[in-house]
């Protein structure tokens, strides 16, 4: 495996890690609170910020990969024409 293969594997794992982080955070901190999540027991501070950052990283990486795949597909179509 060359450097390109390792980079490709990492590109596939980053969105998965971000999404799993968001899901684990939600399962631990958000879902148990229910709809009445008000008061001193509600986590404010770093946990929601980390969740937002992980989700943002997941969305940005997913969009970047979609753009890259779209460009590769259009290049292949142009090469066949």
N, C-alpha and C positions, 0 to 999 in steps of 0.2 A: 504494500500500500504506500502510495506516495503522499505528499503533503496535501494534494487536492482531495484525496479520499478522506483524510482525517478532517479536513475543513468541511467537507460535505456532511460527514457524520455529525460534527459539532453543530452545523447549521440545522440539522434535523432535530437535535436534542434540545436546543435552546428554547424553542416554543413549547415543547413538551414540559420542560422543567418549570417554565413560567406558569403554564396552565395548571400543573400539578401543585405548585406553591399556592396559587390562588384558590384552588379547590380545598387544599388542606387547611388554609387559613379560614375559609368560609365554614368548613365543617367544625373547626375547633372554636372559633370566636363568634361567628355571625349566627348560624342556624340555631344553636342552643338558646340564644337570647329571645327568639321569637319576635312577634310584631310589636311588643311593648318594650323595645330596647331603649329605655330612657333611664337616666340616673347615674349614680356613681359606679355601678358595676359594668358600665359600657366602656369598652376599650377605645380610648382616644390616644393619639400619639403615634408611636412607631408601628404597631401592627397594621393599622389601616393604610399607612403610608407605604409599608413594604408590599402589602397586597396590591395597592394601586400601581406601584412601580413594576411588580412582576407581571401584572396584567398588561400594562403599557408596553413592556418589553416584548411580551407575547404577541400583541397586536402589531407592533412595528415590525418585528421579525417576520411574522406571517405575511404582512403586506409587502415587505422587501422581497421575500421569496416568490410571492405571486407575480410581482413585477419582473423579477429575473426569469421566471419560467415563461412568462408572456413574451419577453424579448427573445428568449431562445427559440420558442415556437415560431415566432414571426420570422426569425432568421432562417430557420429550417424551411419554412414555406417559401420564402424568397429564393433560397438556394435551389429548390425543386422546380421553380417556375422558369 
